[in-house]
Amino acid sequence: MYKNEHWLAAAVTFCIVLACYLRTMAPTLTFWDAGEFIAASYTLGVPHPPGTPLFVIIGRVISCLPLAVPVALRLNFLSVLFGALTAFFAYLIAAFILEKRFGNDRSASGRIVVHGGAVSAALIVAGLRTVWSNCTEFEVYAAATATIFLCAWLMIQLGSSTDLKKISRVLLLVIYLISLSIANHLIVLLTAPGVAVYVLLHDRARWRYWASVLGLFIGVYLLVLKGLDISDIAERLSAAGAGSAGTAGAILRQFAAGAGILFGISRYIESGTMLFLGALITAACAVWARRQRSLPFFGAALGLFLLGFSIHLYLLIRSGLNPSINEGNPNTLATLWYVIGREQYGSNYGLLPRLVWKLATGKAALATADDLWQNLAYYFKYNMPFYTRYFGWQFGGISLTLGFTLLGLLGALTHYRSDRKSFFFWLTVFLITGPILNTYMNFRFGNGQFPEVALHSSIPAGENLHEVRDRDYFFIVSFAFFGLWSGLGLAAVVARLKALFRMDSGMPRLSQPLFAALGLLLFLAALIPLYSNYAEVDRSGNYIPPTYARNLMNSLEPDALLFTNGDNDTFPLWYIQEVEHVRQDCRVVNLSLLNVPWYMKQMRDQEPKVPIDLSDEQLDSIRGVIYDKEVKFKFDSLEITYPKGTRFLPQDQLVLHILRANNWRKPVYFTTSVSMSNRAGLTPYFIMQAAVYKVLPFKAAQLAGRDSNFVQLPEEGIVVDLESTRRLLYQVYSYDSFDHRGASGESENLSMRTYFTNAFVALAYGYEQRHRLDESIDNYLRGRTFLTNPHEWDHLIANLYAKNRQYDKSEALMDTLAPFLAPRTQMQLFQMQAQEAANNRDNKAAAHFLELALAANPTSKDPYTNLFRLYDYLGNREAAAGTIERYLARFPEDAKVRDELGNYRQTGRFDLQKAFGING
């Protein structure tokens, strides 16, 4: 009814969301995977499994355009564009549902319900925290969500048509889009069950036709992917092609290998049950499909699916050319399948046993009925909140979430009454990409959730109990689908008001303009998620990741090796090296990846090369070990003893091998983000130079003992190089972007800033130990600017002021800190400053601080006794006695103190042990 109006309104919605996303878009890379994706797109490389070839190719095309815009910025805009397209299709989908339910008149009130509701649905989807966050950085989820909404819109476009040709054309297009988009993200594949449900409900007259096609797909899936060991088959084909010289020889060997696999299929069976079941279903459905004349459609659908999936051959081709980023090295069919299947990450997928149960109890499998009940209890207690916690983030708070949840349920009911087939499609996808996916993925404990739970003692110490980051992005489609329901619910509320005011009758209770104003006012609720989440998702000023990376790389001497810990201290470095061409003389070595042979070989073979004197066979044979006896590693003057029971991963063995093979030719560094457990026992040989540790050929403590430029820190025993750290912090590093608007909301930004904060702390501590108190204070104050809580160090700085005889500044700082401290804590801090003043022989200042301590917490005995002892030491017996009198005014029932006060007035002696139970 409103077809032309819908296209116009959808375009306006697109522009609104585009403008909002542009306003909050990251200007450069962000932490986590974005830096790797940008670098891989720019270099046409292979990012982490499953490789996302479609995403990389699109990114490469955009990065090659002759635009005077930074590569990272234009690629981030790609996600913005996909996010706006999601809103565009969300509007069209919501408009279809609402028009079918409420659009039976062309009045202004009718248009308000349909158009206002559709715009609201699109804006709510766009404003959800997870959706918005993923649409302002170069990540795969914006493109995946847009593709799913496109597929949903295509299915809904079938309307009431039962024309087989039209249904077939639309369905073939959707199948191709799904298969092609698997090369962007696997989540798109999860819409397939919803598509099947929709088609079976839509064309009920030909349900046998479509059921036979569905049965064939299920049968082929079970037969090929579950019944056969595809990895072994790929390995066999890879081996066949490896030994041939020339194309003809390779083709002949591949044919021979294929024939060998076919005739020796029994050797490649992974599950006989699945193979038999798949063969049975395939055969039965093939006969059925022949009778239903659906075999041509199945053949076309399967062909299009394979055509779309064939884009993964990019990984095989490009990997063979050894790009600088080549994760998984999928240069054979076997390794290609390994990468696509994400086998590098292992698998805890499935319903039982729950991973949280295994980590908390130390049990590996279900053995009793009690274990089963425990697993179910763990699921509801720990796994369900994993999803609901992130769902609660979407609308901007608990109360808002409750309101929008009620609207969503009303919207789901409205959807059901409007169009049942699209409702069941929507419900299927919502459940599969939300609660069902959460169950199947079998996550660890949520990041930051349930801190009271401990890793069982039988689990190796290196195992993570919690997810290393928030995983809300896994459920982005589920959240978006529910967000659209919330918009429909809002429209249903306005439609109900329309009925109450009899806007369709000849005698409406409100004028059309007045109702339009009321409706628009209610629809403003759709802006709540946008308003509530703005500060959280705003990345417009976030330059921290590249700044962090440049600072880190500029810490290094020429041709250095830098060992990094994980994604966030590695991917930004890849970005600035590959895209911005910064410090390409240095080699970044990721310790997590150093556990896998393909990465070891790349480090050995690619420039700049890492010194590794091991063959492929030797690298392939490296395994993690647990020492059953004490082991010593000795090289040059470097000697480390590993006690019995030490867990030694491949990365640890390679680090020590690299040190030996390098023989100090190249400088070797570790980022300060590398934890103690990942340093292979080298900590005593580290000197801290701002945000990096440099490895020395001798114990760094030797320097601290003979050179005032080096100071040993109390934690971990690391030695800080004062001169180098100061030079890097004040002359080399940049911090201009750290406090930009839109730069401080994400936890990753805050955590990565702490590595510079820690460097200032180390420098301040070093200067304090060398009695350079002015410089120590300056560094504390400089590092303080990076803290989330600016008062976190105030007590340290106040104490340093007192130590440096700057008593007024110490007291002033304590005044600003006082509202955030408990009385007892204030008292203790004032007493510490009094001690510093006493050490300076400034007894007047010491007495003043003790008086402040007494005023802060007059119910504690400590300040009275300390003040008494000071006055008594100074010979001011009158002030000392006055202090005890103040105590007795507060505690008049203390007879022992009263007796001792009388004795003190007569003899000048006061027994602190007898009066207060402390030694005098």
N, C-alpha and C positions, 0 to 999 in steps of 0.2 A: 504493500500500500504506500509506503514511504520510500521507495527504492532510491530515487535521486537524492532525497533528503539524507538517507542513511550514508551514502557515499560522501556527501559533503560533511556531515557530522563526524564521520570516521576520520576524514582528512583533518578536520579541526582538532579532534582528539589526538591524532598523531602529532600535530604541530605543538600542542600543549605539552605533551609528554616529552617530545624531542627537546623543547626549550628547557624543561625542568631537568632532564638528564644532562643536557649540555652544561647547565649551570653548576652541576655537581660532579661533572666528569673529571677523572684524574688527568692531570696534564702530562703525565709520564707513566712509567711502569709503577705497579704496586707490588706489595710483597706476595709471597706464595707463588702460584704458577704463572702469573702474568709475565714476569720477566723472562722466563724460559720460553713462553709462547711467542713473545715479541722477537726474541733472539732467533728462535727456530724459524719463524716466518721470514725474517729478514735474510737469513742465510739459507733458506729452503732446507732446513734440517729435519731431524726426527725427535720430537719431544718425548716425554715419558709415556709409557704404555697407557692406553692402546695406540698412541701415535697420532691420533686426530688428523689424518692427512687432508681431509676437506678443509678443516679450519686453517691449517698451515698454508695450503695453496691459496685460499682466499686472502689470507694475511699477506702472502708474498705478492699477490697481484696489487693489493692496496699499497704496500710499501714501495713498489716499483713506480707508482704514478709520479710524474714530474710535478710535485707540489712543494711549495715552500713552507711545508709544515713538518715538524718532527715526526719521525716514524711512529714513535709510541703514541703520540697524540692522535694521529690519523687512525691507528688501529683501535685505540680506545673508542673513537667515534663510531667504529663499526659496531661495537657492542651497543652504543647509544642508539644507533639506527635499528638494530634488531629489537631493542627494547621498545622503541616507538612503534615498530611493526606489530609487536605483541599486543600493544594497546589498541592498534588499528583493528586487528582481527578480533580482539576481545569485544570491542564495540559492536562489530558486525554480528558476532555470535549472540551477544546479549540482546541486540535489537531484534534479531530473528525470534528469539524466545519470547520477548516481551510483546512484540507485535502479534504473535500468534495467540498470546494470552489476553492482552488488553487492547490491542490496536484495532478495535472495531468501529472507531469513529475518527473523523478528521478534525475534530475540534481542537482548540488550543490545549485543553486539559488532557485530551488523549495524546497529543504530541508530547506534552510535558512528561507524561508517564513513560512513554516508549523512549524518546530521545534522552530525556534526563536520566532515566534508569540505565540506559546503555552507556552513556558517558560516565555515569557514576561507577558502573561495573568496571569499565576500562581504567578509570583513575584509581580505583581501589587496588586493582591488580598491579598497576604501575607503581603505586605507593608502598606496596609491601616491602618490608625491610630487605628480605633476601633477594627478591626480584630486582629492586632498585640497586642494591649493592653490586649485583653481578652485571648490571647494565652500564656501569661507569668505569669498567676496567676491561682489559682484553682477556676475557674468559669465555669458555665454551658454552656456558649455561644460557646466556642471552640468546645466542643463535639457536640452541636446542629448544628453548621455550617458544621462540617465534615459529619454528618449524612445526611444533606440536599444535600451536594455535592455528596455523595455516591448515594443517591436516584436519583439525576439528571443523574449521569453517568449510573446507571442501566437502566433508561428509554431510554437514548440515545443508549444503547447497542442493543436495538431492531432493530436499523438500518432500513432496508427496509423490514424486515421479517413481514409477515402477518400470520405466523403460530399461530393458536389460543392457542396451548399448550405452546409455548414459551412465548407469550404475557401474558398468564394467570400466568405462573410460576413467571415471572419477576414482574408482578403486585402484586401478592400475597406476594412476598418477600418485595416489597416496602411498602405495606399496613402494614405488620408486623413490619417493621423497624419504620414506622411512629408511630404506636400505642405504641410500646415499648419505643420510644424516647420521647413520651409525658411525661414519667416518668423522663426525664432529663430536658426538657423545652418544654412548649406548643408551641413555635414558629415553631417547626417541623411540627405541624399539619397544618400550613398555606401553606405548599407545596401541600396539597391534591387537591385544585382546579386546580393547575398547572398540576398535574398528570392526572386529569380528562380531561383537555383540550388536553393534549398530546395524550392520548389514543383515544379520539374521532377523532382527526385529523389523527392519525397514521393508524388506522384500519377503514377507512371510509366504507369499504364494509360491515362491521358488526356494523355500528353505532347504529342500533336498539338494538343489543345485549348489548352493553356497556351503552347505554342510559337507558335501563331498570334497569341495576344494579345501575347506578347512581341515578335513580329515587327512587329505594328502599332505598338507604342510606339516601337520603333527606327526604323521607317519615318517616322512622324510627326515624331520628333525630328530626323532628318536632313533631312526635307523643310522643316520650318518653321524650326528653329533654326539649321541649318547651311546650308541651301540659300537661304533668304531673308534679306535684310538687315532684321531686325526694327527696328533703330534708324531706318532710313529710313522704314519703314512707320509707326512711331510718330510720327516727325516730321511726316509727311503728315497723319495723323489729328489731331495737335495743332494744326497750322496750320488745318485745316478747322474745328475747334471754337473757334478764337480770335476769329474775326471776327463771330460771330453774336450778335445781341441777342435774348435770350429762349430758353427751352428748346426750343420748336418749331423755331426756326431752327437751333439747334445740332444737333438730331437730324437734320434734313434735310441739313445740310452733312456730317454724319458719314456718313450713308448714301451721299451722293454721292461722298464721298472713298473709302469702302469699295468702291463700284462702280468708281471710277477705278483703284484699286489692283488690283482683280481683273482688269479688262480690260487694264490696262497692267502686268501682273505682271513683264514682262521687264525693266522698269526697276528692280525691287527684288530682283534675283537677286544674291546674294553669291557663291555657288559653283554654277556650272552642273552640275558633276559631282555634287555632293552633292544638288542639287535632283533631278536625274535618278535618282540611286540611291535617294533617299528616296521619290520617286514610284513607282518600280518596286517597291520592297519593300512600300510601303503598298498598292498595287494587288494585288500577288500575295498578300499576307497577308490582305487583305480578302476575296478570293475563297476563300482557304483557311479563314478564320475563319467565313465564311458556311456552308461545308460542315461545319465542326466545331461550328456553332451557338454560337460564342463571341463573336459581335458584340455581343449584349446586355451581356455582362460587360465587354467592352472599353469600350462606351459608358458604363456605370456607373462603371467605374474612371477613365476620362478625365474624366467629369463631376465625380467626387469630388476628383480631383486638381486640377482647375481651381477647384473650390469652395474647397478648402483654400488654394490659391495666391492666391485673390482677396483674402485679407486684406491683401495688398500695396497694395490700393487705399487703405488707410489713409494711406499715404505721400502719395499724390496729393491726398487730401482735406485732410489736416492741413497739408501744406506750403502749400497755397493760402491758409491762414489765417495764414501768416507767424508761426509760433511763434518764440520766442527762440532755440531751438536747431533749426536747419533745414539740416542738412548735405546738400549736393548740390542742395537746392531742387528736389525732384522734383514740381513743380506742373504738369507736362505729361506726356503719355504718353512722349514722347521722353526727357525727363530722368528719368522713372520707370524706364524700361528701362536707362538709363545708370547709375542708382544700383544697381538690382538686379544688374546685370552687373559692378559694381565697376570700371567702366572708368576711374574717376578715378585708380586706382593703376597703370594700364598693365598690360601682360602680358608676362611672360617664360616663360609656362607651356609645357610640352612637354619632349620628350626631348633635342632638339638644336636649336641649340648650347647647351651648358651655360653658365649665366650666370657661374659662377666662372671658366670659361675665357675668356670675353669680357672680364671685368674684369681678369684677370691678364695677358692677352696683347694686349689692345687690338683684337682682331679681332672683326668683326661677324657673320661667317658662315663656314660651312665652304667651303673652296676646294680642298682637296687631301685625299688619303687620310690623309696625316699629321695633318691637322687632326682628322679623325674619330677616329684612334687617340688623339690628345691629349685629345679630349673624353671618351672612355671612361676614360682614365687619370685625368682630373680628377674624373670621377664617382665612381670607386671610392676615390680618395684624399681627396677633400674633401666630396662630397655624402653618401656612405654614412655617414661618421662624424657627419654632422649628425643623423641619426636614432639611430644607436647610442649617441651621447653622451647623449642625453636618455633613452634606454632604460636606460642605466646609472645614471641618477639615481633610478630609481623605487623601488628596494628598500633603499637606504641605504648603498651602497658597492660596490666592485668584487667583493670576495669574496662578499658577500651576493647581488649580481646574478647571479654565476655559479651559485650554489646554486639560486636561484629560477628561473633559466633552465633548468637541468636538470629541476627539478620541473615547469616549464611544458611542456617537451618530453614528459615522462612523462604529464602531464595531457592533452596533445593526443592522445597514443597511446591513453590511456584513453577519451577522448571518441570517437575514431574507432571503437574496439571497441564502445562503448556504443550510439552512434546516428550512423551515417555521414551521414545527410542534414543533421542539425544541425551535425555536425562541418564539413562542407563550407560550410555557411552561415557558421559561425564563422570558418573559415579565410579565406574570401573577404573578409569584412568586415575581419578583422585585417590582411590584406595590403593591401587598398585604402586603409584609413585609416592605414596605416603606411608600409612601404617604397615602395609604388606612389605614394601621395600625395607622399612626399618626392621621388620622381623627377619627378613631374608638376609640382610647384610650382616646381622649379628655383630653389632658394633661393640667396642670396649665401653667402659664408663665414659660418659660425656665429659668433654673438656671443662674442668672446673666444677663438675658435679660430684657429689658424694665424696668429699675429701676424707670422710671418716673411714672409708673402706681402704684396707691395706692389701698390698700384693702378698700372696701366700709365700711363705718362706721357701717352698720347694720350687717356685718359679724363678728362673735365672734373673739376676738383678737388672740386666739390660732390657728386660721386657717391659713395655709400656702398659700401665694399668689403665690409664685414661687415653682417649684420643688426643693427638698432638695439637689439634685445632678444632674449632667449631665446624660441624658438618651440616649446617642448615642447608647448604646448597644442594645436597642430595635430594631434598624434598621441594625444590623450587617449583616444580610443576604442580605438585599437590597443593601447595600454598596458593599458587596462582589460580587454580581451578576453584578453590574454596573462595578466594577473593571475588571471583566473578559471581558466585552465588550470593555473596554479601551484597553486591550491587543489585542483584535481582530482588533480594529481600527488601532493600531500600525502596526500590520501585514498587514492590507489593504494598508497602506502607502508604506510599503516596496514592496508589490505586485505591486502597481502602478508604482513604480520606475523600478521594474523588467520588466514591460510591456514597459515603456518608453525607456529603454535601450535594448529592444528586446532580452532579455536573452534566449527566447525560439526559436529564429530564428537561421538560419544557420550562420548569420553574426551579432553576438551580438556587441553592442557598447562598452561593458566592458568585460574584462575577468572574468571567474567564480570566481577566487580568489579575484579579486578587488571588484566585486559586493558583495561577501560574507563579505569582510571587511566593505564595506559601510552599508550592512544590519545589521551586528552586531553592528556597531556604532550607528545606529538609534535605535536598540533594547535596547541599554544602557539606554534609557529614562525610561525603566521599573524599573530601580534602583532608580529613583528620589523619589518615596514615601518612599522607605527603607531609603534613605539618609536623607530626610527631616524630617521624623518622629522618627528617632533613638533616639535623645536626649529626646523627649517627652515621649517615651514608655519604655526607659531603666530603668529597675527595679533591675539590677544586684547588686547594692549596697544598696538596700532598706531594712534595718533592723529596721526602725523606728517603725512600729506597735508593734512588740514584745518588743522592748525597752521601748516604751511608756507604754505598759501593765505591764511590770515588775516594772518599776518605780512607777506606780500607786499602784500596790498591795503591794509593799514594803513600802509604806507610812503608812500602816495600823497597828494598834495594833492587837494582837491575837484575833481571833474569831469575827472580826468586821463585820458590815454590811456596804456595800458601794452602795449607790444609784447612778446609771448612767443615762445618758440622752437618748442615741440612739445607732445606730449601731456601730459607730466608737469608742465609749468609752466603748462598751460592748463586741462585738465579739472578739477583741484581748484578753480581759480578760478571756473569755470562753476558748480560745485557750490555753493560758499559764496554766490555771488551769487543763483542761482536758487532754491536750497532753503533756505539760512539767511538770505537777504536781506541779506548783508553788502556794503557799499560798492557799491550798485547805481548810484551816480552816475558811476562810472568805467567806461570801456570797455576790455575786454581784446581786443587785436588779435593773432591768431595769425599769425605770419609765414609758416608753411608753407601755411596756407589762403589767405593773401593772394596766392597765385599763381593762383587760379582766379576767374573773373569773378563767379560767383554769390555768393561770399563778399565780394568787393569791394562789390557792390551792397547786400548786407545791412548791411555796416558803414556805408555811406553813408545808408541809408534808415531803419534801426531805431534807436530810442532806447536809450541815449544815442548820438547820431550822431557819426560820424567825419567831419571836414571833408574831403570829396572832391568836387571841382568838375568831375566828368567824367560824360558821358552814358553810357547803357547801351552804345551803339555804340562809344564810345571805350574803355570798359572791356573790351568783348569783343575789341577789336583789339590789346590790349597783349600783346606777345610778349617773350620773353627775347632779349637781344642780346649779342654780343661786340664790343666797340668795336675798330674797326680804326685808331683814332687816339686821341690824348690828348683827354679830354673834361673840361670844367670845369662844376661846378654851383655857382651863386652865388645866395644869397638872403640879403638883409639883410647882416649881417656874417659870415654863414656861407659859407665857400668851400671846396670839395673838388675836388681834381684826381684824375681816374681815369686811370691810364696805359693805353696801348695794350694790347689783349688782355684788358681787364677783362670778366669775365662778369657781365652785369647781368640778374637775373631780374625778373619782374613785381613781386615783393615789394619789391625795391630801388627800382624806379621809383615804386611807390605810397608807400613810406616818404617819399621826397623830396617827392612831390606833396603828401602830407598835411602835412608840415612847412610847405610854402609856403602851402597853403590855410588851415592853422590860424593862421599868422601870430602864433604865441606866445600865442594866446588861452587855450588849454588847456595845462596842464603835460603834457609828453611824457616818458615813461620807457621804459626797456628793462629786462627782468629780467637779472640777472647771468649767467643760464644761456644767454643768446644769445651764440653764438660770434662771434669777430671777423669771419668771412666773411659773417655775416648782418646786420651793422650798417650796411650801405650806406656805409661809409667815415666814419661819424659818431663813431668812438671819440675823436678829439681834443676833441670837444665834450661828452663825458660827464663828470659828476662822480658819484662813487660815494657813495651814501647807503645803507649797510648792504647789503641784498639787491637793490637796484635801482640803475640808472644814470639820472640825470636829464640830459636834453639841454639844453644852454645855447645861447644865440644867438651865443656867442663861444667861442674856444678856452679850455678849462679851465685850461691852463697859465698863463694870465694871472693867474688867482686865486692859484695856487701861488706865483707870484713876488712878490705884494704882500700876502698875507693869511696869517698863521700858522695859521689854521684849515684851510687847504687844503695837502695834501702830494701830490706826484706819486709814484705807485708806480713801481718799476723795470720791472715787466712791463706791456707794452702802453701805458705812458705815461698811464694813467688817473689822474685826480686824486681823492683821497678827501676828503670833507667830514667833518672830525673831529667837529664838534659834532653834526651831524645823524645821523651814523652811531652815535655814542655814545648819543644820545637814543633812537634806534630799538632798538638792541641791549639797552639796560638799562631803558627805560621803556615801550616799546611791545610788543616781541616777547615771545612765550611760548616756553619750551623744556621745560616740565614733562613733556611726553610723550616726549621724545627718548630717554630711558633706561628707559622702561617695559619690563617683560618682554613679549616678543612684539612688540617694535617695531623690532628692530635686524637681523633676519635677511636681509631682502630688499635686494638691491643698490640698488634704486631709493631706499629709505629712506636708505641710507648716502650715495648720491650727492647727494640733495637736501639732506641736512644739511650737506654741504660748502659750500653757498652761504652759510650762516651762519658756518661756520668761517672761510671766506675773508674775511668781513667783520671778524671779530675780528683776523685776521692783518693786514688793511689798517690797522685802527685801531692795533694794536700797532706796526706799522712807522711809522705817522705820528707816534705819540708818541715813538718812539725818535729819529726825525729831529729832533723838537723838544726833545730831551733831557729828556723827561718819562719817565724810565726806570721809576719805580715803576708808573705807569699802563700803560706798555708791557708790563711783566711780568705785571700783573694780567690784561690782555686775552689774552696768550698762554695763561695758565693757564685762563682761562674758555673760550676756544676749544678748548683741549686736551681738554676733557671730551666733545666731540662726535666725537673721532677714533676710528676703528676700532682703530688702533694708538696707544695712549696715549703711547708713547715717541717718536712721530714728530717732535715738536718739541723734545724735551728738550735736544738740543744747542744749539738757538737760545736756549732759556731759560737754560741753564747759562752761555752766553756773556754774556747780558744781566745775569745775576747778577754775573758778574765785572766787567762794565763798570760796574755800579752799586755796586761795592765790597762786595758780599755774597758774599765768597769761600767761606764755610762752606756756604752754600746751593748755590753752584755745584759745589763738590766733592761734596756729598751727592747732588745730582741725577746727577752723573756716575757715582757709585757704583751707583745704581739702573739706570743705562743700560749700564754696563760689560758685563754678561752678553750683551747683544745686539749688541755691536760687535766688529769685528776689531781686533787689537792696533794695527795701523797707523792705523786710524780713531780709536781712543782717543788715540793719541799726537798726531795732528793737532788734535783738539779741545782737549786740554790745552794745546797750544802756542798755540792761538787765545786761550784764557783767559789764558795767560801774557802774551800781547801786550796784552790789555785791561788787565791789572794794570800792565804797564809804561807804558801810555798814562796810567794814573792815577798814575804815579810811585810805585807800591807795589812796589818792587823785591824786597822780601822775599816778597810773595805771588807775584810773577812767577817767582822762583826756585823756590818751592814747586810751582807748576804745571809748571814744566819738569822738576823732579825726578819728578813724577807721570807726565809724558810719557815720561821715560827708563825708569821702572819698567814702564810699559805696553808699551813696545816697545824693549827694550835691544839688539836686533839692528840697529836703524837708526842711521845716523850723525847724523841731524838733531838729536835732543835733546842729544847730546853737544856738538855745535858751538854750538847756541843757548845752552846752559847755560854753556859756556866763555866765550862772548862777554859774557854778562851778568855773570859773576863778574869777568872781566877789566875790564869797564867800571866795575864798582863798586870796583875796586882790590884785590879779594880774590884775590891771585895764588895763594895757597895752595889755595883752593877751586877756582880755575880749573885749576891743575895737577892737583889731585885728580880732576877730571872727566876729564882726558885719561888719567890713570892707570887710571881705571875703563874707559875705552875700550880701552886696551892690554891690560887683563886679559881683555877679551872678544875682542879681535883682536890677539893678540901678534905676529903675523907682519907687521904694518904698520910697516915700517922708517921710512917717511917721517914718520909721526906721531911715532915714537919720537925721531927726530933733531930734529924741531921742538920736542918737549917739552924736550930737553936745551938747545936754544938758548933756549927761553923761560925756563928756570931761570937761565941765565947772563945774558941780555940783556933779558929782559922782552918780547921780540918773538916772535910766533908767526905764521907765514905760512900762513893758512888755505887760500889758493889752492894752495900747494905740497903741503900735507898732505892736504887733503880735496877739492881741486878746486873750491872755492867762493871767492867774493870776501869779503874780510874786512870 
